Amino acid sequence: MSDLLPPRTTEAPASHLPTSLAVQLRHTARCVQAVEQGRSLAEVLPQVPSRLRPGVQALTFHALRQLGTTRALLACLVQRKPDPAVQALMCCALSLLLTEAVETSGAPAPETPSYSAHTVVNQVVDAAKTDRSLQRQSAFINACLRRFLREREILLGRVADQPQARWNHPLWWIERLQRDHPNHWQAILEANNRPGPMSLRVNRRKTDRLTYARELAAAGIDATLFGTDGLELRVPHPVERLPGFDQGLCSVQDEAAQMAAGLLLQGREWAPDDRVLDACAAPGGKTAHVLELANVQMLALDLDPKRCERIHHNLHRLGLTAQVLSADAARADAWWDGKRFDAILLDAPCTASGIVRRHPDVRWLRRASDVDQLARIQRNLLDALWPLVKPGGRLVYATCSVFRAEGQDQVPAFLERHTDAVLCPSPGHLLPGHASPAREFNDNHSGGHDGFFYARFDKAPH
């Protein structure tokens, strides 16, 4: 949904890389430390050497999905909180020791990196010895990890009642989910700690889904169908291995994000002179999907000029054309030409609480106060864009959030402020409203979709 963070490479098992685990762990610890200090992985992962990045990303994602548990265990193992660099390395090590101990081999690796306890301890100590800032702490790190192995069950029992250790999310996040989704909060948290599937959207202007599925099968890539344009890969693959990716035959896009274009366009015929606005468009996935489905005049806005470059790049790869502007959607006087739009898609900035399975750093970067702050931004964007909708037109409001303040709670307040707006019922039981990433509620295929919220508002004709 809202792309607060750019998409990253597919999660790859670190064990397939020729580089030693110690080298990867040094970089992984630096990434984890950066997140602990408030920096996003979108900022720090590109600084990792490209040949190491897939393995370091896999290890980092795994460490962040276990960070609540490893923080609690570390507090049991040490009397005083260690230096941030030591803490980060030890949390990375403990996250691997919590994984089922299996020796790595040439066979396909599991979703999360898995190594024997002996390998982990030795490689972590080597990582410390070869890092000048950690050399003096190598014996201490070794002793702590070996103590954990000796007292594993006792230590896990000591932290079992701590919510952050049990669910690997901040306490405020857990409590908000308990309020917002009292019947499903555990399933949502569990889903957040599993990697999301790799899903594709087939470009209808260049091929059809069944034809492309056969091309994937010929390339040895298994996929299942979902939605109207979607394919879910049984095993993630780098995009360079996907047939025709550079020629624009498909795009990587989660099932939840693929719902936006259909919801925006459904129920009417579209003409080349119809005007459509994607108000917070980067990196351009939903912009492209609308253009793949309908021949319309598209304007794509984004506040960040660099992210607008990504919109251009994606549209060019897919053979599509749109006007792209770097502008603040909430300040229409600075960019609007005065001609109203037939449809507006507002994929609003949000906490990204629905996509933490793909961006595991988000849960540790967000603060409780961010929810209300972002909800105010969403409200301002809705109010700024509604006057730009033609009578008889529509606006789709979307967030990749499972927090009600960023979705369901916005709807009655918006309808009260704008008496010419009508909430449009949508096909299917999920829309309008929130949907979680929990597989229990997404059993049409194996991986499910990200958490999201959608609502479509139709404007009275006159």
C-alpha positions in Angstrom: 0.0 0.0 0.0 1.7 3.3 1.0 5.3 2.8 0.0 7.1 4.5 2.9 10.0 2.2 2.2 11.2 1.2 -1.3 10.9 -2.5 -2.2 13.9 -4.6 -1.4 15.4 -7.6 -3.0 13.7 -10.9 -2.4 14.6 -12.5 0.9 17.5 -14.9 0.1 19.0 -17.5 2.4 22.4 -16.4 3.7 23.7 -19.9 3.6 23.8 -19.9 -0.2 26.5 -17.2 -0.3 30.2 -18.1 -0.4 31.1 -15.4 2.1 31.7 -16.5 5.7 28.9 -16.1 8.2 31.2 -14.0 10.4 31.5 -11.4 7.6 27.8 -11.3 7.1 27.1 -11.0 10.8 29.3 -7.9 11.1 27.2 -6.2 8.5 24.0 -7.6 10.0 24.8 -6.3 13.4 25.5 -2.8 12.0 22.1 -2.9 10.3 20.3 -3.9 13.5 22.2 -1.3 15.5 21.2 1.4 13.0 17.5 0.4 13.4 17.9 0.5 17.2 19.2 4.1 16.7 16.2 5.0 14.6 17.4 4.6 11.0 15.4 2.6 8.5 16.8 -0.4 6.5 15.9 1.5 3.3 18.7 3.8 4.3 21.3 1.3 5.7 21.0 -1.8 3.5 22.2 0.0 0.3 25.4 0.7 2.2 26.2 -3.0 2.4 28.4 -4.3 -0.4 26.1 -5.6 -3.2 27.6 -9.1 -3.1 26.8 -9.4 0.6 23.4 -7.7 0.5 21.1 -10.6 -0.1 22.5 -12.7 2.8 22.8 -9.7 5.1 19.2 -8.7 4.4 18.0 -12.3 5.2 19.9 -12.3 8.5 18.8 -8.8 9.4 15.1 -9.5 8.7 15.4 -12.6 10.8 17.1 -10.7 13.7 14.4 -8.0 13.6 11.6 -10.5 13.7 13.1 -11.9 16.9 14.3 -8.7 18.4 11.8 -8.6 21.3 12.8 -12.0 22.4 16.5 -11.5 22.1 16.4 -8.2 23.9 14.7 -9.9 26.8 17.1 -12.8 26.8 20.1 -10.4 26.7 18.8 -8.6 29.8 18.8 -11.9 31.6 22.3 -12.8 30.5 24.1 -9.5 31.4 24.0 -7.3 34.5 24.5 -4.1 32.7 23.2 -3.2 29.2 26.2 -3.7 26.9 27.6 -1.2 24.3 25.1 -0.8 21.4 27.5 -2.6 19.0 27.8 -5.5 21.3 24.1 -5.7 22.0 23.3 -5.7 18.2 25.8 -8.5 17.5 24.5 -10.6 20.4 20.9 -10.1 19.4 21.8 -11.3 15.9 23.5 -14.3 17.4 20.6 -15.2 19.7 18.1 -14.9 16.9 20.0 -17.6 15.1 20.3 -19.8 18.2 16.6 -19.6 18.6 16.2 -21.1 15.1 16.0 -24.9 14.9 19.6 -26.0 14.9 20.2 -27.5 11.5 23.6 -27.7 9.7 23.4 -25.8 6.4 24.1 -27.6 3.2 23.7 -27.2 -0.6 20.0 -28.0 -0.3 17.4 -25.2 -0.5 17.4 -23.3 2.7 14.3 -22.6 4.8 12.7 -19.2 4.9 14.8 -18.2 7.9 18.6 -18.8 8.1 19.5 -21.9 10.1 22.8 -22.9 11.4 24.1 -25.3 14.1 24.7 -23.7 17.5 28.4 -24.5 17.3 28.7 -22.7 13.9 26.8 -19.7 15.2 28.9 -19.2 18.4 32.2 -19.7 16.5 31.2 -17.3 13.7 29.9 -14.6 16.1 33.1 -14.7 18.1 35.1 -14.5 14.8 33.0 -11.5 13.8 33.8 -9.8 17.1 37.6 -10.6 16.9 37.8 -9.1 13.4 36.0 -5.9 14.3 38.3 -3.4 16.2 35.4 -2.0 18.2 34.4 -5.4 19.4 37.7 -7.3 19.8 37.9 -6.7 23.6 34.4 -8.0 24.0 34.8 -11.3 22.1 35.4 -13.4 25.3 32.4 -11.8 27.0 30.2 -12.5 23.9 31.5 -16.1 23.8 30.7 -16.7 27.5 27.2 -15.2 27.2 26.2 -17.3 24.2 27.5 -20.5 25.7 25.6 -19.7 28.9 22.5 -19.3 26.8 23.0 -22.7 25.3 23.4 -24.3 28.7 20.4 -22.5 30.3 18.2 -22.1 27.2 15.0 -23.5 28.6 15.3 -21.7 31.9 16.0 -18.4 30.2 13.2 -18.8 27.7 10.9 -19.5 30.6 12.0 -16.3 32.4 11.0 -14.1 29.4 7.9 -16.1 28.3 5.4 -13.8 30.1 6.9 -10.6 28.6 4.6 -9.5 25.8 7.4 -7.9 23.8 9.4 -11.2 24.0 6.3 -13.3 23.2 5.2 -11.3 20.2 8.3 -9.5 19.0 6.5 -6.1 18.8 6.6 -3.0 21.0 4.1 -3.1 23.8 2.1 -0.1 22.6 1.7 -1.9 19.2 0.4 -5.1 20.9 -2.0 -3.1 23.0 -3.4 -1.1 20.1 -4.0 -4.3 18.1 -5.8 -5.8 21.1 -8.2 -2.8 21.1 -8.6 -2.6 17.4 -8.9 -6.4 16.6 -9.9 -8.1 19.9 -10.7 -11.4 18.1 -7.7 -11.6 15.8 -4.8 -9.7 17.3 -2.7 -12.8 18.0 -3.1 -14.1 14.4 -2.0 -10.7 13.1 1.1 -10.6 15.2 2.0 -14.1 14.2 1.5 -13.3 10.5 3.8 -10.3 10.9 6.6 -12.5 12.0 6.5 -14.7 8.8 8.0 -13.6 5.5 5.4 -12.5 3.0 5.0 -14.3 -0.4 6.3 -12.9 -3.6 3.3 -11.9 -5.8 3.3 -10.8 -9.4 0.8 -8.6 -11.3 0.6 -9.6 -15.0 0.6 -6.6 -17.5 -2.7 -7.1 -19.5 -1.4 -4.8 -22.2 1.4 -7.2 -23.1 0.2 -10.7 -22.2 -2.4 -12.6 -20.3 -2.1 -14.4 -16.9 -2.4 -17.9 -18.2 0.2 -17.4 -20.9 2.6 -15.9 -18.4 2.0 -18.7 -16.0 3.1 -21.1 -18.7 6.2 -19.1 -19.3 7.0 -19.2 -15.6 6.5 -23.0 -15.6 8.8 -23.3 -18.6 11.4 -21.4 -16.6 11.0 -23.8 -13.6 9.0 -21.3 -11.5 5.9 -22.6 -9.8 3.0 -20.2 -9.3 -0.6 -20.1 -8.3 -3.3 -17.8 -9.5 -5.2 -15.2 -7.3 -7.4 -12.2 -8.0 -7.8 -11.1 -11.6 -4.2 -10.4 -12.5 -2.1 -12.0 -9.8 0.3 -14.9 -9.5 1.9 -16.0 -6.3 5.3 -17.7 -6.6 5.8 -20.8 -4.5 9.4 -19.8 -3.9 10.6 -16.1 -4.3 13.0 -15.5 -7.2 15.1 -12.4 -8.2 13.3 -10.3 -10.8 16.1 -10.9 -13.3 15.0 -14.6 -13.4 11.4 -13.7 -14.2 10.6 -14.2 -18.0 10.1 -10.8 -19.7 10.4 -8.7 -16.6 12.6 -6.2 -18.2 10.1 -6.1 -21.1 7.3 -5.2 -18.8 5.3 -8.5 -18.8 4.8 -8.3 -15.0 5.5 -6.4 -11.9 6.1 -7.4 -8.3 3.0 -6.3 -6.2 1.2 -7.8 -3.2 -2.3 -9.0 -3.6 -3.6 -6.2 -1.3 -2.1 -3.5 -3.5 -3.6 -5.2 -6.6 -7.1 -4.5 -5.3 -6.8 -0.8 -5.6 -7.1 -0.3 -9.3 -10.2 -2.6 -9.6 -11.9 -0.8 -6.8 -11.1 2.6 -8.4 -12.3 1.6 -11.9 -15.2 -0.8 -11.2 -18.8 0.0 -12.3 -18.3 2.3 -15.3 -16.8 2.6 -18.8 -13.7 4.7 -19.0 -12.8 6.9 -21.9 -9.4 8.4 -23.0 -10.4 11.9 -21.9 -11.3 10.7 -18.3 -9.0 12.2 -15.7 -7.5 10.1 -12.9 -5.2 11.2 -10.1 -2.9 9.0 -8.1 -2.2 11.4 -5.3 0.7 9.6 -3.4 1.9 7.5 -6.3 5.5 6.4 -5.8 6.9 3.9 -6.7 4.1 3.8 -9.3 2.7 0.2 -9.0 -0.9 1.3 -8.6 -0.6 4.0 -11.2 0.7 1.4 -13.7 -2.1 -1.1 -12.8 -4.8 1.6 -13.5 -3.2 2.3 -16.9 -3.0 -1.4 -17.7 -6.7 -1.7 -17.1 -8.0 1.5 -18.6 -7.0 4.1 -21.2 -7.3 7.3 -19.2 -5.4 10.5 -18.6 -3.3 9.8 -15.6 -1.6 12.3 -13.3 0.8 10.7 -10.7 1.9 12.9 -7.8 4.6 12.3 -5.2 6.2 14.7 -2.8 9.8 13.3 -3.3 11.4 14.1 -6.6 13.7 11.0 -6.3 10.6 8.8 -5.9 9.1 10.4 -8.9 12.1 9.1 -10.9 11.1 5.6 -9.8 7.5 6.2 -11.2 9.0 7.2 -14.5 11.3 4.1 -14.5 8.5 1.7 -13.7 6.1 3.2 -16.3 8.8 3.1 -19.0 9.5 -0.6 -18.3 5.8 -1.4 -18.6 5.3 0.7 -21.8 2.9 3.1 -20.1 2.5 6.9 -20.1 1.4 9.3 -17.4 2.1 12.8 -16.3 4.3 12.7 -13.2 4.7 15.7 -10.9 6.6 16.2 -7.7 4.2 18.0 -5.5 2.3 18.0 -2.2 -1.1 16.5 -2.8 -2.5 18.5 0.2 -1.5 21.8 -1.5 -3.6 21.7 -4.7 -3.1 25.4 -5.3 0.5 24.7 -6.2 -0.1 22.0 -8.9 -3.8 21.7 -9.8 -4.9 23.1 -13.2 -8.5 23.6 -12.0 -10.0 20.7 -14.0 -11.7 18.1 -11.7 -10.9 14.4 -11.8 -13.2 11.5 -12.6 -11.4 9.4 -10.0 -8.7 9.9 -7.4 -6.7 7.3 -5.6 -5.3 8.4 -2.3 -2.9 5.8 -1.0 -2.1 7.8 2.0 1.1 8.0 4.2 0.6 5.7 7.2 2.4 3.7 9.8 2.8 0.7 7.4 1.5 -1.5 10.2 0.1 -3.9 7.6 3.3 -4.6 5.8 5.8 -5.3 8.7 6.2 -8.9 7.5 8.0 -7.3 4.5 9.5 -4.4 6.4 10.3 -5.8 9.9 12.2 -2.7 10.9 9.0 -0.6 10.9 7.6 -2.0 14.1 10.8 -0.9 16.0 11.0 2.5 14.3 7.4 3.6 14.8 6.2 5.3 18.0 2.7 5.3 19.5 2.4 9.0 18.8 2.9 8.4 15.1 -0.5 6.9 14.7 -2.5 10.0 15.6 0.0 12.2 13.7 -0.4 10.2 10.5 -4.2 10.1 11.0 -4.3 13.9 11.0 -2.2 13.9 7.7 -4.7 11.4 6.2 -7.6 13.5 7.2 -6.0 16.7 5.7 -5.3 14.9 2.4 -8.9 13.6 2.2 -10.3 17.1 2.8 -7.9 18.7 0.3 -8.6 16.2 -2.5 -12.3 15.8 -2.2 -13.1 19.2 -3.9 -11.0 18.0 -6.8 -13.5 15.1 -7.6 -16.1 15.8 -10.3 -19.8 15.4 -9.3 -20.5 11.8 -10.0 -16.8 10.9 -9.6 -15.1 8.8 -6.9 -12.2 8.7 -4.5 -10.6 5.6 -3.1 -8.9 6.0 0.3 -6.3 3.4 1.1 -3.7 2.7 3.7 -1.4 -0.3 4.4 -2.4 -0.2 8.0 -4.3 -2.4 10.4 -4.8 0.3 12.9 -8.4 1.6 12.9 -7.4 5.2 13.4 -5.8 5.1 9.9 -8.8 3.4 8.3 -12.2 2.6 9.6 -12.3 5.5 12.1 -11.7 8.0 9.3 -14.9 7.0 7.4 -17.7 8.3 9.6 -15.9 11.5 10.3 -15.3 12.1 6.5 -18.9 11.4 5.7 -20.0 13.9 8.4 -17.7 16.6 7.0 -18.7 16.0 3.4 -22.5 15.5 3.0 -22.1 15.0 -0.8 -20.0 11.8 -0.2 -21.5 8.3 -0.2 -19.6 5.2 1.0 -19.7 2.7 -1.8 -20.2 -1.0 -1.0 -17.7 -3.1 -2.7 -17.8 -6.7 -4.0 -16.4 -9.3 -1.6 -16.6 -9.4 2.1 -13.3 -7.6 2.7 -14.1 -4.2 1.2 -14.6 -1.5 2.4 -12.7 -2.0 5.6 -9.6 -3.5 7.2 -8.1 -6.8 6.3 -5.2 -8.5 8.1 -2.2 -10.3 6.8 -3.2 -13.4 8.9 -3.5 -16.5 6.7 -6.5 -17.6 8.7 -8.5 -14.9 6.9 -6.9 -15.3 3.5 -7.3 -19.0 2.7 -7.8 -18.6 -1.1 -4.0 -19.2 -1.5 -1.1 -20.0 0.7 0.5 -16.8 1.5 -2.4 -14.4 2.0 -2.0 -10.7 1.5 -0.6 -7.7 3.4 -2.8 -5.9 5.9 -4.7 -2.9 4.4 -7.7 -0.6 4.5 -9.8 0.5 1.5 -12.9 2.7 1.2 -14.4 4.2 -1.9 -16.4 7.4 -1.6 -18.7 8.4 -4.5 -19.6 12.0 -5.0 -23.3 13.0 -5.6 -23.9 13.9 -9.3 -25.0 17.5 -8.4 
